[in-house]
Structure formats: C-alpha cells, structure tokens
Amino acid sequence: MKKTAEIVWIVLIVFTVFAYLLGKLKLVSTFMVGVLLVTTFIKGELIIDYFMGLKDVSLKYRLIPTVWLVLIISLIAISYYT
C-alpha cells in the first residue's frame, strides 16, 4: 500500500509540474487546455481513490466526489471555450 501511495504521489507531482511548465513557458493553446483539464480529472480521481480512501468503498460513495469533479471541470471547460 505504501509503495502505491508513493507512485500515485509521484504521478501527481509530474502532472503538477507539467501544468506549471505549460503556464510558465506560455504554451497554452486550446488543445493544451483540454489536456490540462484531462490531467486535472486524473489527478482528482487519484486523490479520491487513494488519499481519500474511496477506492474500495461502494460505488455510490465514490460517485459523489467524482460527479462534483466532472461538474467543476465541465464548467471550467465551458467557460474557457465560450
């Protein structure tokens, strides 16, 4: 379990550094915003599954934060693309 948490933490750090470098280097385009939103969703799901401890619980409990995450990311995408 500890090794899994470490790997998840490293993935979270890599995605965060990727997003930081895109902003710092001003490489933001419409496509890259989509990529950033997808990586944000993946980061959120990793946090929900491993650090909130919801990986092994009933689906109805996992859906609450996942639906919230999809809603927020969708609203960000709609506001960016309009």
MIPALUM-287567 format. One record per atom (N, C-alpha, C): residue number from 1; residue in one letter; atom name; x negated, y negated, z. Coordinates in nm, 4 decimals. Example, Ala and Ser with C-alpha at 12.3 -4.5 7.8 and 13.67 -1.06 7.14 Angstrom:
BEGIN
{k: 1&r: A&a: N&px: -1.3190&py: 0.5690&pz: 0.7800} .
{k: 1&r: A&a: CA&px: -1.2300&py: 0.4500&pz: 0.7800} .
{k: 1&r: A&a: C&px: -1.3200&py: 0.3300&pz: 0.7800} .
{k: 2&r: S&a: N&px: -1.2850&py: 0.2250&pz: 0.7080} .
{k: 2&r: S&a: CA&px: -1.3670&py: 0.1060&pz: 0.7140} .
{k: 2&r: S&a: C&px: -1.2900&py: -0.0030&pz: 0.7870} .
This chain:
BEGIN
{k: 1&r: M&a: N&px: -0.0819&py: 0.1194&pz: 0.0000} .
{k: 1&r: M&a: CA&px: 0.0000&py: 0.0000&pz: 0.0000} .
{k: 1&r: M&a: C&px: -0.0865&py: -0.1260&pz: 0.0000} .
{k: 2&r: K&a: N&px: -0.1943&py: -0.1238&pz: 0.0790} .
{k: 2&r: K&a: CA&px: -0.2795&py: -0.2416&pz: 0.0864} .
{k: 2&r: K&a: C&px: -0.3440&py: -0.2700&pz: -0.0485} .
{k: 3&r: K&a: N&px: -0.3874&py: -0.1665&pz: -0.1195} .
{k: 3&r: K&a: CA&px: -0.4502&py: -0.1858&pz: -0.2493} .
{k: 3&r: K&a: C&px: -0.3506&py: -0.2431&pz: -0.3497} .
{k: 4&r: T&a: N&px: -0.2261&py: -0.1984&pz: -0.3446} .
{k: 4&r: T&a: CA&px: -0.1231&py: -0.2516&pz: -0.4333} .
{k: 4&r: T&a: C&px: -0.1009&py: -0.3997&pz: -0.4064} .
{k: 5&r: A&a: N&px: -0.0948&py: -0.4378&pz: -0.2811} .
{k: 5&r: A&a: CA&px: -0.0754&py: -0.5781&pz: -0.2454} .
{k: 5&r: A&a: C&px: -0.1925&py: -0.6633&pz: -0.2948} .
{k: 6&r: E&a: N&px: -0.3118&py: -0.6097&pz: -0.2876} .
{k: 6&r: E&a: CA&px: -0.4285&py: -0.6830&pz: -0.3362} .
{k: 6&r: E&a: C&px: -0.4238&py: -0.7014&pz: -0.4877} .
{k: 7&r: I&a: N&px: -0.3834&py: -0.5983&pz: -0.5593} .
{k: 7&r: I&a: CA&px: -0.3725&py: -0.6087&pz: -0.7051} .
{k: 7&r: I&a: C&px: -0.2645&py: -0.7091&pz: -0.7432} .
{k: 8&r: V&a: N&px: -0.1502&py: -0.7035&pz: -0.6753} .
{k: 8&r: V&a: CA&px: -0.0426&py: -0.7994&pz: -0.7018} .
{k: 8&r: V&a: C&px: -0.0911&py: -0.9408&pz: -0.6726} .
{k: 9&r: W&a: N&px: -0.1629&py: -0.9587&pz: -0.5650} .
{k: 9&r: W&a: CA&px: -0.2149&py: -1.0910&pz: -0.5292} .
{k: 9&r: W&a: C&px: -0.3104&py: -1.1427&pz: -0.6368} .
{k: 10&r: I&a: N&px: -0.3956&py: -1.0555&pz: -0.6897} .
{k: 10&r: I&a: CA&px: -0.4882&py: -1.0955&pz: -0.7953} .
{k: 10&r: I&a: C&px: -0.4120&py: -1.1343&pz: -0.9214} .
{k: 11&r: V&a: N&px: -0.3083&py: -1.0593&pz: -0.9575} .
{k: 11&r: V&a: CA&px: -0.2261&py: -1.0937&pz: -1.0739} .
{k: 11&r: V&a: C&px: -0.1612&py: -1.2300&pz: -1.0537} .
{k: 12&r: L&a: N&px: -0.1114&py: -1.2563&pz: -0.9340} .
{k: 12&r: L&a: CA&px: -0.0513&py: -1.3863&pz: -0.9047} .
{k: 12&r: L&a: C&px: -0.1536&py: -1.4993&pz: -0.9199} .
{k: 13&r: I&a: N&px: -0.2732&py: -1.4768&pz: -0.8735} .
{k: 13&r: I&a: CA&px: -0.3793&py: -1.5773&pz: -0.8857} .
{k: 13&r: I&a: C&px: -0.4147&py: -1.6001&pz: -1.0324} .
{k: 14&r: V&a: N&px: -0.4247&py: -1.4932&pz: -1.1107} .
{k: 14&r: V&a: CA&px: -0.4585&py: -1.5063&pz: -1.2528} .
{k: 14&r: V&a: C&px: -0.3511&py: -1.5864&pz: -1.3261} .
{k: 15&r: F&a: N&px: -0.2241&py: -1.5555&pz: -1.3022} .
{k: 15&r: F&a: CA&px: -0.1162&py: -1.6308&pz: -1.3663} .
{k: 15&r: F&a: C&px: -0.1171&py: -1.7774&pz: -1.3241} .
{k: 16&r: T&a: N&px: -0.1481&py: -1.8034&pz: -1.1983} .
{k: 16&r: T&a: CA&px: -0.1523&py: -1.9409&pz: -1.1492} .
{k: 16&r: T&a: C&px: -0.2676&py: -2.0182&pz: -1.2128} .
{k: 17&r: V&a: N&px: -0.3840&py: -1.9566&pz: -1.2222} .
{k: 17&r: V&a: CA&px: -0.4989&py: -2.0213&pz: -1.2863} .
{k: 17&r: V&a: C&px: -0.4707&py: -2.0443&pz: -1.4344} .
{k: 18&r: F&a: N&px: -0.4042&py: -1.9503&pz: -1.4993} .
{k: 18&r: F&a: CA&px: -0.3654&py: -1.9652&pz: -1.6395} .
{k: 18&r: F&a: C&px: -0.2756&py: -2.0878&pz: -1.6574} .
{k: 19&r: A&a: N&px: -0.1758&py: -2.1015&pz: -1.5719} .
{k: 19&r: A&a: CA&px: -0.0853&py: -2.2166&pz: -1.5809} .
{k: 19&r: A&a: C&px: -0.1604&py: -2.3465&pz: -1.5531} .
{k: 20&r: Y&a: N&px: -0.2486&py: -2.3447&pz: -1.4561} .
{k: 20&r: Y&a: CA&px: -0.3273&py: -2.4643&pz: -1.4239} .
{k: 20&r: Y&a: C&px: -0.4142&py: -2.5056&pz: -1.5426} .
{k: 21&r: L&a: N&px: -0.4822&py: -2.4092&pz: -1.6031} .
{k: 21&r: L&a: CA&px: -0.5707&py: -2.4413&pz: -1.7147} .
{k: 21&r: L&a: C&px: -0.4935&py: -2.4929&pz: -1.8357} .
{k: 22&r: L&a: N&px: -0.3750&py: -2.4389&pz: -1.8609} .
{k: 22&r: L&a: CA&px: -0.2933&py: -2.4906&pz: -1.9706} .
{k: 22&r: L&a: C&px: -0.2596&py: -2.6376&pz: -1.9484} .
{k: 23&r: G&a: N&px: -0.2243&py: -2.6718&pz: -1.8268} .
{k: 23&r: G&a: CA&px: -0.1927&py: -2.8108&pz: -1.7967} .
{k: 23&r: G&a: C&px: -0.3155&py: -2.8994&pz: -1.7983} .
{k: 24&r: K&a: N&px: -0.4233&py: -2.8515&pz: -1.7422} .
{k: 24&r: K&a: CA&px: -0.5464&py: -2.9300&pz: -1.7348} .
{k: 24&r: K&a: C&px: -0.6046&py: -2.9574&pz: -1.8729} .
{k: 25&r: L&a: N&px: -0.5990&py: -2.8578&pz: -1.9605} .
{k: 25&r: L&a: CA&px: -0.6534&py: -2.8724&pz: -2.0951} .
{k: 25&r: L&a: C&px: -0.5520&py: -2.9301&pz: -2.1934} .
{k: 26&r: K&a: N&px: -0.4329&py: -2.9615&pz: -2.1438} .
{k: 26&r: K&a: CA&px: -0.3248&py: -3.0204&pz: -2.2253} .
{k: 26&r: K&a: C&px: -0.2919&py: -2.9336&pz: -2.3466} .
{k: 27&r: L&a: N&px: -0.2812&py: -2.8036&pz: -2.3227} .
{k: 27&r: L&a: CA&px: -0.2484&py: -2.7082&pz: -2.4286} .
{k: 27&r: L&a: C&px: -0.1008&py: -2.6694&pz: -2.4247} .
{k: 28&r: V&a: N&px: -0.0183&py: -2.7596&pz: -2.3770} .
{k: 28&r: V&a: CA&px: 0.1228&py: -2.7281&pz: -2.3612} .
{k: 28&r: V&a: C&px: 0.1966&py: -2.7529&pz: -2.4920} .
{k: 29&r: S&a: N&px: 0.2611&py: -2.6500&pz: -2.5431} .
{k: 29&r: S&a: CA&px: 0.3461&py: -2.6595&pz: -2.6610} .
{k: 29&r: S&a: C&px: 0.4782&py: -2.5924&pz: -2.6272} .
{k: 30&r: T&a: N&px: 0.5697&py: -2.5949&pz: -2.7199} .
{k: 30&r: T&a: CA&px: 0.6988&py: -2.5316&pz: -2.6964} .
{k: 30&r: T&a: C&px: 0.6824&py: -2.3828&pz: -2.6703} .
{k: 31&r: F&a: N&px: 0.5964&py: -2.3175&pz: -2.7465} .
{k: 31&r: F&a: CA&px: 0.5715&py: -2.1751&pz: -2.7265} .
{k: 31&r: F&a: C&px: 0.5083&py: -2.1496&pz: -2.5902} .
{k: 32&r: M&a: N&px: 0.4119&py: -2.2326&pz: -2.5520} .
{k: 32&r: M&a: CA&px: 0.3415&py: -2.2107&pz: -2.4253} .
{k: 32&r: M&a: C&px: 0.4331&py: -2.2343&pz: -2.3053} .
{k: 33&r: V&a: N&px: 0.5298&py: -2.3245&pz: -2.3194} .
{k: 33&r: V&a: CA&px: 0.6265&py: -2.3428&pz: -2.2107} .
{k: 33&r: V&a: C&px: 0.7062&py: -2.2145&pz: -2.1921} .
{k: 34&r: G&a: N&px: 0.7435&py: -2.1498&pz: -2.3015} .
{k: 34&r: G&a: CA&px: 0.8114&py: -2.0211&pz: -2.2921} .
{k: 34&r: G&a: C&px: 0.7255&py: -1.9167&pz: -2.2237} .
{k: 35&r: V&a: N&px: 0.5976&py: -1.9142&pz: -2.2595} .
{k: 35&r: V&a: CA&px: 0.5045&py: -1.8204&pz: -2.1955} .
{k: 35&r: V&a: C&px: 0.4928&py: -1.8501&pz: -2.0464} .
{k: 36&r: L&a: N&px: 0.4855&py: -1.9770&pz: -2.0117} .
{k: 36&r: L&a: CA&px: 0.4767&py: -2.0147&pz: -1.8702} .
{k: 36&r: L&a: C&px: 0.6027&py: -1.9750&pz: -1.7931} .
{k: 37&r: L&a: N&px: 0.7180&py: -1.9902&pz: -1.8553} .
{k: 37&r: L&a: CA&px: 0.8417&py: -1.9503&pz: -1.7888} .
{k: 37&r: L&a: C&px: 0.8476&py: -1.7992&pz: -1.7688} .
{k: 38&r: V&a: N&px: 0.7990&py: -1.7240&pz: -1.8656} .
{k: 38&r: V&a: CA&px: 0.7952&py: -1.5778&pz: -1.8512} .
{k: 38&r: V&a: C&px: 0.6981&py: -1.5379&pz: -1.7405} .
{k: 39&r: T&a: N&px: 0.5805&py: -1.5994&pz: -1.7379} .
{k: 39&r: T&a: CA&px: 0.4853&py: -1.5666&pz: -1.6308} .
{k: 39&r: T&a: C&px: 0.5394&py: -1.6090&pz: -1.4945} .
{k: 40&r: T&a: N&px: 0.6147&py: -1.7183&pz: -1.4901} .
{k: 40&r: T&a: CA&px: 0.6764&py: -1.7598&pz: -1.3645} .
{k: 40&r: T&a: C&px: 0.7788&py: -1.6570&pz: -1.3188} .
{k: 41&r: F&a: N&px: 0.8568&py: -1.6034&pz: -1.4131} .
{k: 41&r: F&a: CA&px: 0.9516&py: -1.4979&pz: -1.3781} .
{k: 41&r: F&a: C&px: 0.8788&py: -1.3743&pz: -1.3254} .
{k: 42&r: I&a: N&px: 0.7714&py: -1.3358&pz: -1.3921} .
{k: 42&r: I&a: CA&px: 0.6948&py: -1.2188&pz: -1.3469} .
{k: 42&r: I&a: C&px: 0.6379&py: -1.2430&pz: -1.2076} .
{k: 43&r: K&a: N&px: 0.5840&py: -1.3622&pz: -1.1852} .
{k: 43&r: K&a: CA&px: 0.5319&py: -1.3951&pz: -1.0522} .
{k: 43&r: K&a: C&px: 0.6419&py: -1.3880&pz: -0.9472} .
{k: 44&r: G&a: N&px: 0.7575&py: -1.4405&pz: -0.9799} .
{k: 44&r: G&a: CA&px: 0.8689&py: -1.4355&pz: -0.8853} .
{k: 44&r: G&a: C&px: 0.9116&py: -1.2936&pz: -0.8542} .
{k: 45&r: E&a: N&px: 0.9188&py: -1.2102&pz: -0.9570} .
{k: 45&r: E&a: CA&px: 0.9570&py: -1.0708&pz: -0.9343} .
{k: 45&r: E&a: C&px: 0.8523&py: -0.9962&pz: -0.8517} .
{k: 46&r: L&a: N&px: 0.7252&py: -1.0252&pz: -0.8751} .
{k: 46&r: L&a: CA&px: 0.6208&py: -0.9622&pz: -0.7936} .
{k: 46&r: L&a: C&px: 0.6335&py: -1.0028&pz: -0.6475} .
{k: 47&r: I&a: N&px: 0.6609&py: -1.1286&pz: -0.6234} .
{k: 47&r: I&a: CA&px: 0.6785&py: -1.1755&pz: -0.4859} .
{k: 47&r: I&a: C&px: 0.8011&py: -1.1107&pz: -0.4233} .
{k: 48&r: I&a: N&px: 0.9111&py: -1.1051&pz: -0.4991} .
{k: 48&r: I&a: CA&px: 1.0331&py: -1.0433&pz: -0.4476} .
{k: 48&r: I&a: C&px: 1.0091&py: -0.8963&pz: -0.4143} .
{k: 49&r: D&a: N&px: 0.9434&py: -0.8247&pz: -0.5031} .
{k: 49&r: D&a: CA&px: 0.9236&py: -0.6806&pz: -0.4841} .
{k: 49&r: D&a: C&px: 0.8243&py: -0.6485&pz: -0.3734} .
{k: 50&r: Y&a: N&px: 0.7088&py: -0.7137&pz: -0.3744} .
{k: 50&r: Y&a: CA&px: 0.6009&py: -0.6704&pz: -0.2869} .
{k: 50&r: Y&a: C&px: 0.5861&py: -0.7533&pz: -0.1600} .
{k: 51&r: F&a: N&px: 0.6008&py: -0.8842&pz: -0.1678} .
{k: 51&r: F&a: CA&px: 0.5754&py: -0.9653&pz: -0.0494} .
{k: 51&r: F&a: C&px: 0.7010&py: -0.9943&pz: 0.0313} .
{k: 52&r: M&a: N&px: 0.8177&py: -0.9867&pz: -0.0325} .
{k: 52&r: M&a: CA&px: 0.9432&py: -0.9949&pz: 0.0430} .
{k: 52&r: M&a: C&px: 0.9888&py: -0.8552&pz: 0.0852} .
{k: 53&r: G&a: N&px: 0.9263&py: -0.7529&pz: 0.0315} .
{k: 53&r: G&a: CA&px: 0.9548&py: -0.6161&pz: 0.0708} .
{k: 53&r: G&a: C&px: 1.0853&py: -0.5609&pz: 0.0165} .
{k: 54&r: L&a: N&px: 1.1300&py: -0.6110&pz: -0.0973} .
{k: 54&r: L&a: CA&px: 1.2581&py: -0.5663&pz: -0.1509} .
{k: 54&r: L&a: C&px: 1.2460&py: -0.4600&pz: -0.2592} .
{k: 55&r: K&a: N&px: 1.1278&py: -0.4071&pz: -0.2784} .
{k: 55&r: K&a: CA&px: 1.1075&py: -0.3074&pz: -0.3848} .
{k: 55&r: K&a: C&px: 1.1870&py: -0.1797&pz: -0.3607} .
{k: 56&r: D&a: N&px: 1.1980&py: -0.1370&pz: -0.2377} .
{k: 56&r: D&a: CA&px: 1.2603&py: -0.0079&pz: -0.2075} .
{k: 56&r: D&a: C&px: 1.3987&py: -0.0205&pz: -0.1450} .
{k: 57&r: V&a: N&px: 1.4614&py: -0.1376&pz: -0.1539} .
{k: 57&r: V&a: CA&px: 1.5948&py: -0.1539&pz: -0.0968} .
{k: 57&r: V&a: C&px: 1.7009&py: -0.1382&pz: -0.2048} .
{k: 58&r: S&a: N&px: 1.8242&py: -0.1422&pz: -0.1621} .
{k: 58&r: S&a: CA&px: 1.9364&py: -0.1268&pz: -0.2537} .
{k: 58&r: S&a: C&px: 1.9368&py: -0.2368&pz: -0.3599} .
{k: 59&r: L&a: N&px: 1.9891&py: -0.2033&pz: -0.4773} .
{k: 59&r: L&a: CA&px: 1.9887&py: -0.2961&pz: -0.5901} .
{k: 59&r: L&a: C&px: 2.0622&py: -0.4253&pz: -0.5587} .
{k: 60&r: K&a: N&px: 2.1703&py: -0.4171&pz: -0.4826} .
{k: 60&r: K&a: CA&px: 2.2472&py: -0.5384&pz: -0.4547} .
{k: 60&r: K&a: C&px: 2.1657&py: -0.6413&pz: -0.3761} .
{k: 61&r: Y&a: N&px: 2.0744&py: -0.5967&pz: -0.2928} .
{k: 61&r: Y&a: CA&px: 1.9900&py: -0.6896&pz: -0.2182} .
{k: 61&r: Y&a: C&px: 1.8780&py: -0.7463&pz: -0.3049} .
{k: 62&r: R&a: N&px: 1.8331&py: -0.6689&pz: -0.4021} .
{k: 62&r: R&a: CA&px: 1.7296&py: -0.7174&pz: -0.4936} .
{k: 62&r: R&a: C&px: 1.7858&py: -0.8160&pz: -0.5949} .
{k: 63&r: L&a: N&px: 1.9140&py: -0.8017&pz: -0.6281} .
{k: 63&r: L&a: CA&px: 1.9740&py: -0.8881&pz: -0.7294} .
{k: 63&r: L&a: C&px: 1.9911&py: -1.0323&pz: -0.6832} .
{k: 64&r: I&a: N&px: 2.0095&py: -1.0530&pz: -0.5555} .
{k: 64&r: I&a: CA&px: 2.0335&py: -1.1893&pz: -0.5056} .
{k: 64&r: I&a: C&px: 1.9163&py: -1.2821&pz: -0.5403} .
{k: 65&r: P&a: N&px: 1.7924&py: -1.2520&pz: -0.5006} .
{k: 65&r: P&a: CA&px: 1.6833&py: -1.3427&pz: -0.5393} .
{k: 65&r: P&a: C&px: 1.6507&py: -1.3385&pz: -0.6883} .
{k: 66&r: T&a: N&px: 1.6743&py: -1.2244&pz: -0.7532} .
{k: 66&r: T&a: CA&px: 1.6459&py: -1.2152&pz: -0.8967} .
{k: 66&r: T&a: C&px: 1.7418&py: -1.3019&pz: -0.9767} .
{k: 67&r: V&a: N&px: 1.8688&py: -1.2996&pz: -0.9422} .
{k: 67&r: V&a: CA&px: 1.9668&py: -1.3841&pz: -1.0109} .
{k: 67&r: V&a: C&px: 1.9346&py: -1.5311&pz: -0.9870} .
{k: 68&r: W&a: N&px: 1.8970&py: -1.5649&pz: -0.8639} .
{k: 68&r: W&a: CA&px: 1.8580&py: -1.7027&pz: -0.8330} .
{k: 68&r: W&a: C&px: 1.7378&py: -1.7433&pz: -0.9186} .
{k: 69&r: L&a: N&px: 1.6396&py: -1.6555&pz: -0.9311} .
{k: 69&r: L&a: CA&px: 1.5204&py: -1.6846&pz: -1.0096} .
{k: 69&r: L&a: C&px: 1.5546&py: -1.7036&pz: -1.1569} .
{k: 70&r: V&a: N&px: 1.6377&py: -1.6168&pz: -1.2110} .
{k: 70&r: V&a: CA&px: 1.6793&py: -1.6291&pz: -1.3512} .
{k: 70&r: V&a: C&px: 1.7556&py: -1.7598&pz: -1.3724} .
{k: 71&r: L&a: N&px: 1.8418&py: -1.7948&pz: -1.2792} .
{k: 71&r: L&a: CA&px: 1.9181&py: -1.9188&pz: -1.2899} .
{k: 71&r: L&a: C&px: 1.8257&py: -2.0404&pz: -1.2925} .
{k: 72&r: I&a: N&px: 1.7315&py: -2.0470&pz: -1.2021} .
{k: 72&r: I&a: CA&px: 1.6408&py: -2.1618&pz: -1.1941} .
{k: 72&r: I&a: C&px: 1.5533&py: -2.1699&pz: -1.3191} .
{k: 73&r: I&a: N&px: 1.4970&py: -2.0584&pz: -1.3628} .
{k: 73&r: I&a: CA&px: 1.4121&py: -2.0593&pz: -1.4819} .
{k: 73&r: I&a: C&px: 1.4937&py: -2.0950&pz: -1.6054} .
{k: 74&r: S&a: N&px: 1.6165&py: -2.0464&pz: -1.6129} .
{k: 74&r: S&a: CA&px: 1.7032&py: -2.0814&pz: -1.7260} .
{k: 74&r: S&a: C&px: 1.7345&py: -2.2304&pz: -1.7277} .
{k: 75&r: L&a: N&px: 1.7624&py: -2.2883&pz: -1.6121} .
{k: 75&r: L&a: CA&px: 1.7893&py: -2.4321&pz: -1.6053} .
{k: 75&r: L&a: C&px: 1.6666&py: -2.5137&pz: -1.6454} .
{k: 76&r: I&a: N&px: 1.5494&py: -2.4701&pz: -1.6053} .
{k: 76&r: I&a: CA&px: 1.4262&py: -2.5388&pz: -1.6457} .
{k: 76&r: I&a: C&px: 1.4080&py: -2.5283&pz: -1.7964} .
{k: 77&r: A&a: N&px: 1.4321&py: -2.4101&pz: -1.8524} .
{k: 77&r: A&a: CA&px: 1.4180&py: -2.3922&pz: -1.9978} .
{k: 77&r: A&a: C&px: 1.5177&py: -2.4781&pz: -2.0742} .
{k: 78&r: I&a: N&px: 1.6417&py: -2.4807&pz: -2.0277} .
{k: 78&r: I&a: CA&px: 1.7438&py: -2.5627&pz: -2.0942} .
{k: 78&r: I&a: C&px: 1.7068&py: -2.7095&pz: -2.0887} .
{k: 79&r: S&a: N&px: 1.6614&py: -2.7552&pz: -1.9742} .
{k: 79&r: S&a: CA&px: 1.6264&py: -2.8978&pz: -1.9628} .
{k: 79&r: S&a: C&px: 1.5031&py: -2.9321&pz: -2.0449} .
{k: 80&r: Y&a: N&px: 1.4103&py: -2.8381&pz: -2.0605} .
{k: 80&r: Y&a: CA&px: 1.2904&py: -2.8660&pz: -2.1406} .
{k: 80&r: Y&a: C&px: 1.3230&py: -2.8653&pz: -2.2894} .
{k: 81&r: Y&a: N&px: 1.3993&py: -2.7670&pz: -2.3338} .
{k: 81&r: Y&a: CA&px: 1.4244&py: -2.7512&pz: -2.4767} .
{k: 81&r: Y&a: C&px: 1.5345&py: -2.8416&pz: -2.5308} .
{k: 82&r: T&a: N&px: 1.6019&py: -2.9179&pz: -2.4447} .
{k: 82&r: T&a: CA&px: 1.7018&py: -3.0136&pz: -2.4960} .
{k: 82&r: T&a: C&px: 1.6520&py: -3.1546&pz: -2.4899} .
